[in-house]
Amino acid sequence: MRKLLVHSLVTAAVSLVFGTASAQDLNSLIAGAKKEGAINSLGMPDDWANWKDTWAQITKTYGLTHRDTDLSSAQEIAKFEAEKTNASGDIGDVGQSFGPIAVKKGVTQPYKPSTWKDIPAWAKDEDGHWVVAYTGTMSFISNNKLVKNPPKTWNDLLSGSYKVTVGEVGVSAQANSALLAAAIAKGGSEKNLEPAYKLFAELAKQGRISTIDASVANMEKGEVEVALMWDFNALGKRAIIDPALFTVSIPLDGSVTAGYATIINKYAKNPNAAKLTREFILSDAGQINLARGHARPIRSNVVLPKDAKDKMLPSEQYKNAKPIQDFDGWEVTTKAIPRQWQEQVMVYKK
């Protein structure tokens, strides 16, 4: 793995010389990061997309200390904005739709990694303010001891007796995307979540929406029956707890695939370390780490080892999963979700 990292960084240096990526010399970046001595992240905990291995390699290779504060996408941006020059976070990982929001709020700074040309145009801000590193697809995760017939479609949710954990709707990119996935399956779109609100309103009327956090601890205690999560998150938690205890599947009638992007704090106290972290995440080694965390790397030219490929669900499960296409429409819609969720769904919660 270390040889792979060195190869990636040597390639990066060559790219920089020919001006195909960042204008900042990589050696200066490494030196600056080592001088800073730390990297503080938001929303990048060890058990999400295998950040654990990424942080271990970054801290070992560059001698940095690391601390993460686990927050939702909206909370990360709010923290950047509130703290300004008293920043406690250098870099964050947010749902792709939150990237443009962070840019509009003026809380990011750009950095184009040396692998910039390998990243699809749809997956990056043209100036480098946000860059998608991996994608996830909305899935169901069911506790096999508590749910005898794990749901395979969104309609199956309505006929069950179990509670459904959705997450922090209006705050979390994952929870918001669960609404979009349900809407798409039922004929909606990035601009029309009405089919999803109707479905979840029915679950609320049945008293079957759970507000408990689908954390590893709560799942281990059997407090989560069915939860809506990104596939990489569900598969990761299943692997941590007990692979035989949970069923993870992509809704057969439709789902949504979306990216997660790094944003670098405009006011970062460790800006070089933050840029170097993005550089590593988009390197071959960083992309393989994400794959080992069940996430799908954004760079298609990275050769994944067999152990990483084996962590994915069968490709046929993704046949009805669609990528977010109307990002402008989705950005507008996400702003209305907190109020609409309360007015159209939680008003019925028993």
C-alpha positions in Angstrom: 0.0 0.0 0.0 2.8 2.4 0.8 4.5 1.7 -2.6 1.1 2.5 -4.2 0.9 5.8 -2.3 4.4 6.8 -3.3 3.7 5.9 -6.9 0.5 8.1 -6.8 2.4 11.0 -5.3 5.2 10.8 -7.8 2.7 10.8 -10.6 1.1 13.8 -9.0 4.4 15.6 -9.0 4.9 14.9 -12.7 1.4 16.2 -13.4 2.1 19.4 -11.5 5.2 20.1 -13.5 3.2 20.0 -16.7 0.5 22.1 -15.2 -2.3 19.6 -15.6 -3.5 19.9 -12.0 -2.9 22.1 -9.0 -0.5 25.0 -9.4 0.9 24.4 -6.0 4.1 22.4 -5.9 3.4 19.1 -4.2 6.7 19.1 -2.2 5.8 22.5 -0.8 2.3 21.2 0.1 3.8 18.2 2.0 6.3 20.5 3.8 3.5 22.9 4.7 1.3 20.1 6.0 4.1 18.6 8.1 4.8 22.0 9.6 1.1 22.4 10.5 1.2 19.0 12.1 -2.5 18.3 12.2 -5.7 17.7 10.2 -9.1 18.2 11.7 -12.1 16.8 9.7 -15.9 17.1 10.0 -18.2 14.3 9.0 -15.5 11.8 8.2 -15.6 9.2 11.0 -13.7 6.0 11.0 -16.8 3.8 10.3 -17.9 5.7 7.2 -16.5 4.6 3.8 -13.4 3.3 5.5 -12.1 6.7 6.5 -10.3 4.8 9.3 -7.6 3.4 6.9 -7.3 6.7 5.1 -6.6 8.6 8.3 -4.2 5.9 9.5 -2.2 6.2 6.2 -2.3 10.0 6.2 -1.2 10.4 9.8 1.6 7.7 9.4 2.9 9.0 6.1 3.0 12.7 7.0 3.3 12.6 10.8 0.0 14.5 11.3 -2.4 14.2 14.2 -6.1 13.8 13.3 -9.4 14.5 15.0 -12.9 14.2 13.5 -16.2 15.7 14.6 -19.1 13.7 13.1 -21.7 16.1 11.7 -24.2 16.1 8.9 -23.6 18.0 5.7 -25.7 21.0 6.7 -24.0 21.1 10.1 -20.6 21.1 8.6 -21.3 24.1 6.4 -22.9 25.9 9.3 -19.9 25.2 11.5 -17.5 26.6 8.8 -19.7 29.7 8.6 -20.2 30.3 12.3 -16.6 29.8 13.4 -14.8 31.6 10.6 -11.2 32.4 11.6 -11.7 30.4 14.8 -12.1 27.3 12.7 -12.1 23.9 14.4 -12.4 22.0 11.1 -10.1 22.0 8.1 -12.0 19.7 5.7 -15.4 18.2 5.5 -17.2 15.5 3.5 -20.7 16.5 2.3 -23.4 15.3 0.0 -22.8 16.5 -3.5 -25.8 18.8 -3.5 -24.3 20.6 -0.5 -21.1 21.5 -2.3 -22.6 24.4 -4.3 -24.4 25.6 -1.1 -21.1 25.8 0.7 -19.6 27.7 -2.3 -22.5 30.2 -2.3 -22.0 30.8 1.4 -18.3 31.7 0.8 -16.9 29.2 3.3 -14.7 27.1 0.9 -11.3 27.4 -0.7 -10.3 25.7 -4.0 -7.8 22.9 -4.6 -7.5 20.8 -7.7 -5.7 17.5 -7.0 -3.2 16.1 -9.5 -5.8 13.5 -10.6 -8.2 16.3 -11.6 -8.5 15.2 -15.2 -9.6 11.7 -14.1 -12.7 13.1 -12.3 -15.9 13.4 -14.4 -17.0 17.0 -15.0 -20.3 16.4 -13.2 -18.4 15.4 -10.1 -16.4 18.6 -9.5 -16.7 22.3 -9.1 -14.9 23.9 -12.1 -12.7 25.9 -9.8 -12.0 23.1 -7.3 -14.1 24.2 -4.4 -15.7 20.8 -4.1 -14.7 17.4 -5.6 -16.7 14.1 -5.4 -14.5 11.3 -4.2 -17.1 8.4 -4.1 -20.7 7.6 -4.7 -23.4 5.7 -2.9 -26.8 4.3 -3.7 -29.8 4.4 -1.3 -30.4 1.0 0.2 -32.5 -0.9 2.8 -30.8 -2.5 5.8 -32.9 -4.9 7.8 -32.3 -6.8 11.0 -33.0 -10.4 10.2 -34.0 -11.3 13.7 -36.6 -8.6 13.9 -37.9 -8.5 10.3 -38.9 -11.8 8.8 -39.5 -10.4 5.3 -36.9 -7.8 4.5 -38.3 -5.1 2.1 -37.3 -5.3 -1.5 -39.3 -2.3 -2.8 -40.6 0.9 -1.4 -44.2 -0.5 -1.5 -43.0 -3.3 0.7 -42.3 -0.8 3.5 -46.0 0.0 3.7 -47.1 -3.6 4.2 -44.7 -4.4 7.0 -45.1 -4.1 10.8 -41.6 -2.9 11.6 -40.4 0.7 12.2 -38.4 2.5 9.5 -35.5 4.6 10.5 -35.0 7.5 8.1 -32.5 9.7 9.8 -32.3 13.5 10.2 -34.5 14.6 7.3 -33.7 18.2 6.2 -30.3 18.1 7.8 -28.6 14.9 6.5 -27.7 14.4 2.9 -28.3 10.7 3.4 -31.8 11.2 4.8 -32.7 13.8 2.1 -31.6 11.4 -0.6 -33.8 8.6 0.9 -36.7 10.9 0.1 -35.5 11.5 -3.4 -35.0 7.7 -3.9 -38.5 7.0 -2.9 -39.8 9.8 -5.1 -37.9 8.6 -8.1 -39.3 5.1 -7.6 -42.8 6.4 -7.6 -42.6 8.8 -10.5 -41.2 11.9 -8.8 -38.0 13.8 -9.5 -35.5 16.2 -8.0 -38.2 18.9 -8.2 -41.1 16.7 -7.0 -40.9 14.9 -3.7 -44.7 14.6 -3.3 -44.7 10.8 -3.9 -42.2 10.4 -1.2 -44.0 12.6 1.3 -47.2 10.6 0.6 -45.4 7.3 1.3 -43.7 8.5 4.5 -47.0 10.2 5.7 -48.6 6.8 5.5 -45.8 5.3 7.5 -46.2 8.1 10.1 -50.0 7.4 10.3 -49.2 3.8 11.0 -46.8 4.9 13.8 -43.9 3.3 12.0 -41.4 6.1 11.6 -38.5 5.8 14.0 -36.3 8.8 15.0 -33.6 6.7 16.6 -30.1 7.1 15.4 -29.1 4.1 13.2 -25.7 4.0 14.9 -23.6 0.8 15.2 -24.4 0.8 19.0 -28.1 1.1 18.5 -28.1 -1.5 15.7 -26.1 -3.9 17.9 -28.8 -3.5 20.7 -31.5 -4.4 18.2 -33.1 -0.9 18.3 -33.1 -0.5 14.5 -35.5 -2.8 12.5 -35.2 -1.3 9.0 -33.1 1.7 8.1 -32.6 3.7 4.9 -28.9 4.3 4.3 -26.3 4.6 1.5 -25.2 1.1 0.4 -21.6 1.7 1.6 -22.8 2.8 5.0 -25.2 -0.1 5.4 -22.6 -2.6 4.2 -20.0 -1.1 6.5 -22.1 -1.3 9.6 -23.2 -4.9 8.7 -19.6 -5.9 8.4 -18.7 -4.3 11.8 -21.7 -5.9 13.7 -22.4 -9.3 12.1 -22.7 -9.9 8.3 -25.3 -12.7 9.0 -27.6 -10.4 11.1 -28.5 -7.9 8.4 -29.9 -7.9 4.9 -28.8 -5.0 2.7 -30.4 -4.5 -0.7 -31.1 -1.8 -3.3 -34.8 -1.1 -3.7 -35.8 -2.9 -6.9 -38.4 -0.4 -8.0 -36.0 2.5 -8.0 -33.2 4.3 -6.0 -30.8 7.2 -6.4 -27.1 7.3 -6.7 -25.2 10.4 -5.5 -21.7 11.5 -4.7 -20.0 12.8 -1.6 -17.6 15.6 -2.0 -14.8 17.1 0.1 -14.9 20.8 0.9 -11.9 22.7 2.4 -12.6 25.3 4.9 -11.8 28.9 3.7 -10.7 29.6 7.2 -8.8 26.3 7.8 -6.0 26.5 10.4 -4.3 23.7 8.5 -4.9 24.5 4.9 -1.9 22.6 3.5 -2.9 19.5 5.4 -6.5 19.8 4.1 -5.3 20.1 0.5 -2.9 17.2 1.0 -5.8 15.1 2.4 -7.8 15.8 -0.7 -4.8 14.9 -2.8 -4.5 11.5 -1.0 -8.2 10.8 -1.1 -8.2 11.1 -4.9 -5.0 9.1 -5.4 -5.1 5.4 -6.2 -4.5 4.4 -2.6 -7.2 6.7 -1.3 -9.7 5.5 -3.9 -9.0 1.9 -3.0 -9.5 2.7 0.7 -13.0 4.0 -0.1 -13.8 0.9 -2.1 -12.7 -1.2 0.9 -15.3 0.8 2.8 -18.0 -0.4 0.3 -18.1 3.0 -1.5 -17.7 3.3 -5.3 -14.7 5.4 -6.2 -15.2 8.3 -8.5 -12.1 7.5 -10.6 -12.9 4.8 -13.0 -9.3 4.2 -14.0 -8.3 2.9 -10.6 -7.7 -0.9 -10.6 -9.4 -2.3 -7.6 -8.0 -5.4 -5.9 -10.3 -8.4 -5.5 -10.9 -7.9 -1.8 -12.3 -4.4 -2.6 -14.5 -5.6 -5.4 -15.9 -8.3 -3.2 -17.3 -5.7 -0.8 -19.8 -4.4 -3.3 -23.4 -5.6 -3.8 -24.2 -7.5 -7.1 -24.3 -5.1 -10.0 -27.8 -6.3 -11.1 -29.3 -4.7 -7.9 -28.4 -1.3 -9.3 -30.3 -1.5 -12.6 -33.1 0.9 -11.5 -30.8 3.2 -9.5 -30.5 6.7 -11.2 -27.9 9.4 -10.6 -29.1 12.8 -9.5 -29.4 14.8 -12.8 -31.1 18.1 -12.0 -28.7 19.5 -9.4 -30.1 23.0 -9.6 -33.6 21.7 -9.0 -32.4 19.4 -6.2 -30.7 22.3 -4.5 -33.9 24.3 -4.4 -35.9 21.3 -3.2 -33.5 20.4 -0.4 -34.0 23.9 1.1 -37.8 23.2 1.4 -37.4 19.7 2.8 -37.3 20.7 6.6 -40.6 22.5 6.4 -42.3 20.1 4.0 -41.2 17.1 6.1 -42.8 18.6 9.2 -46.0 19.7 7.5 -46.6 16.7 5.3 -45.2 13.8 7.3 -44.3 14.4 11.0 -47.6 16.1 11.7 -49.0 12.5 11.5 -46.4 10.8 13.6 -47.8 8.9 16.5 
